[in-house]
Amino acid sequence: PFLALSPYRVPEMGIVLVFALVGLLNCFAAGESILTKHEVRKRQNPNNLDGILDVNCPDMQALYSVQSEYTDGFNDRQWTWSCKEATEVSYDTDCQETGFLNEVGELLSFQCPTDYVMAGVYSEHVNLGEDRRWKFTCCHAPGYFTQQCILSDYINDYNATMDYTTSGSRVFVGALSVYNGANDRRWKITSCEYNPGTVEVSTAQAQETYVVDEGGTTAVICTTVGNIAPSDISFYSPSDLLLDGTSSDEINQRVTVTQLADVSSSGVIMYSRTLTLANTVYGDSGGYICRATSLGNTAIVTFNIHVEAIFSLASTPELLFQQPLVITCLASMYRPEDATIIWQRMGPDGVTSEVIPEAGTTVVRGEFEHVLQTVLTIDEVYFYHVGVYTCNVDNLKTSVNVQLVRETPDTSIKIAVTSFGSRWVELELTDVYNENKPIDSFMIYQNDSMIQNYFNFTQKQANELCHGKLFSVMYNISSGIYPFTNYVFNVRPCNDLGCTETDESVSVKTLQSSATPPRYLEVVVNSTETTSLELKWLEPEYPNGIIVFYRVDYVGTKLYYVTKELLTDLNLEGSIDTPGPTLNFTLTGLVPGTQYNVTVTAFNGQHKQTCNGGYISELIMGYPSSVVTESTLVDAPPSGEEGFLPPSSLDPPVLINDGQEVALALPRPLNINGPLSHNQVIVVLLPEYACPAILQPPDMLFPNVESFVPYDYVLNEYNSSYTVAYISAEFDDKDFPAYNVFIVGPREELVEDQPNNRQYNFSNGPLPPHDYFFAFFLRTYPLTDFGEVNQTIERQYSLF
């Protein structure tokens, strides 16, 4: 039975398996024992090449690692098989060794029997076939089991190094090897986790607490399930080990622990033991333990046994005011003399307190055979005596609800405001007096509407009221209180039958607070002004006071061609307070063509009294409106040199003048009043007698664009008797860097490199071949807020 062919077989190995079986049968015929008793003897490790390999692990150890190197000259391997601790229990004599499991060149497939592990290996080399024959030793430790068995992949290639090691509690239990006909084998190893058997323990009942009436009988079945029989199953009471047959003659109590019984099914071993308690008493209540011990572990399960006493409680549930209260409690107890009695009361407020015997309150105790009686007496019952009374005997309880036949209270009271703010008022209730009518609370009424928050009495205050004493209470109201609002407060004493109306009331107006944001802020652009914006808005939804003025905050967020030097001179941000609570305002002195963010905030004002009796004005800042973004209108660029930047180290402006072309260093247009649209280069031809000193910008010489002549007219029809002008080129302002140096009248080979736009009769062709006086202008157009060229805004020129 210890020879097992591995289940991991492949069809093509069928013939080899037959040969292996035939070889094994020959071994049987020759009288060689397949399994022999394990003999402890010294073995060689590692082996010599072509020599014997003989490895035997010490007691309680097993093979877990193998390494091997192949040597071509010997056609053999040198082996190292290693052992490690596998059990804490001796193998004793339960070790057996196989005979040779394979012949030369045949399949080797072996696995130890269930719950056995490899503890030795023996091998001889056969030179004729250049192969080895193998034996293995298998051992078993009592109470240990193999689990989670796996067959490895091939752990080596032919004629190559082998190195395979398992971890944890995993050790070798089998091997599979195939021969390749070329003097070497490939190996697979079967390994399992080797651990001691364990048990799990549970109670037969699916509950943790076993309830039994005092004097009754309860039974608890404790069951173990595992792969090993437990060495012991014991029950423990809260203090002692429970032994079979223990008893108490005084109350005839019996403890019975039944004998062990086992059931084995499908390899699972089950044991059970039963604890029976008869004639139970309250002292048997508590936690119990069932503990099972095995080789691999100790398992416990806890459960409770609760013995209930039987109670009887008698009382009058409803009483008239100042009548006596008597509650009788009966408890069935086997040992009434050992019981502890506690009377408790839970009032309407949910607070539980112990009832202490005092003047007017007594507790009487009587003990009989297995019966305990206790009586609670209150001579005169007032409203603060009502509630749920509990008779507690050794934490076993029963209760009764005691109520009074009640009347509405009859109370005198005064109310005053002690302090207040914008969202709270503090009231003081004084001279409270009650003519022995129960009061639960004071109900506060605000503007004839009941406030949900109310004041509940403490036990001490209720007791004082009931006996006609005076006292005062403070009450702070914050829910439903709003700033700058008139309130009238009235207080009424209440109980569960209702409230008594009183004539006392007090008025107060709360302080101002921060206003909510102004609504619907609108910023309008003046169609004729480039430096102002008109604002209008609606007052806050909740002013929360008296608005004295609004604050307008603005900041510029988008500018054009602004340098650091200009920033100090521009009105880009600021705050302005309006003259009074006006709902419109005009921002002036702004920068044209600039985008601004604008908000409006309301300010409340109130007089606040000082410590010396004077008054100071206090401003309360509200919440700002939503941000509104708007831009001032674009304006014309500044006149003269202020509207241009210098031509970046190009000096003089006219760089080349050879009669037919002129190279100009164009100044960069600058407009702090808004964006620019495009630029035009204008050429003016003057007669020979013209004087440059009287030159004016082309708009003054030619009132409209139509006065400019086409370029073809200049070339073909113009003579020197009068002054004309034509537009040489036009380009977008954003493209200005490409025209920093602009050539008017280029030579033929340069025409392709310069603008030559004839769409609007513009041409940058050669200058006329005459002796003229030429003047050159750079004309700049600003861009409106709507992306169109504004022809009505004054244009800027630069004269060369």
Salt bridges, closest charged atoms under 4 A:
ASP50 OD1 - HIS125 ND1 3.27
ASP54 OD2 - ARG41 NE 3.92
ASP54 OD1 - ARG43 NE 2.13
ASP76 OD1 - HIS125 NE2 3.97
ASP76 OD2 - ARG132 NH2 3.01
ASP94 OD2 - HIS140 ND1 3.27
GLU97 OE2 - ARG41 NH2 3.91
GLU97 OE2 - ARG43 NH2 3.05
GLU103 OE2 - ARG133 NH2 3.47
GLU130 OE1 - HIS125 NE2 3.46
ASP131 OD2 - ARG185 NH2 2.87
ASP157 OD1 - ARG186 NH2 3.34
ASP184 OD2 - ARG77 NH2 2.94
GLU193 OE2 - ARG170 NH2 3.73
GLU367 OE2 - ARG365 NE 2.94
GLU407 OE1 - LYS437 NZ 3.45
ASP431 OD2 - LYS414 NZ 3.61
ASP440 OD1 - ARG406 NH2 3.18
GLU464 OE2 - LYS460 NZ 2.49
ASP496 OD1 - ARG406 NE 2.40
GLU522 OE1 - LYS536 NZ 3.92
ASP577 OD1 - ARG551 NE 2.70
ASP658 OD2 - ARG747 NH1 3.37
GLU661 OE2 - ARG747 NH1 2.79
ASP699 OD1 - ARG779 NH1 3.28
ASP699 OD2 - ARG795 NH2 2.85
ASP712 OD1 - ARG758 NH1 3.97
ASP733 OD1 - ARG668 NH1 2.98
ASP735 OD1 - LYS734 NZ 3.51
GLU749 OE2 - ARG747 NE 3.44
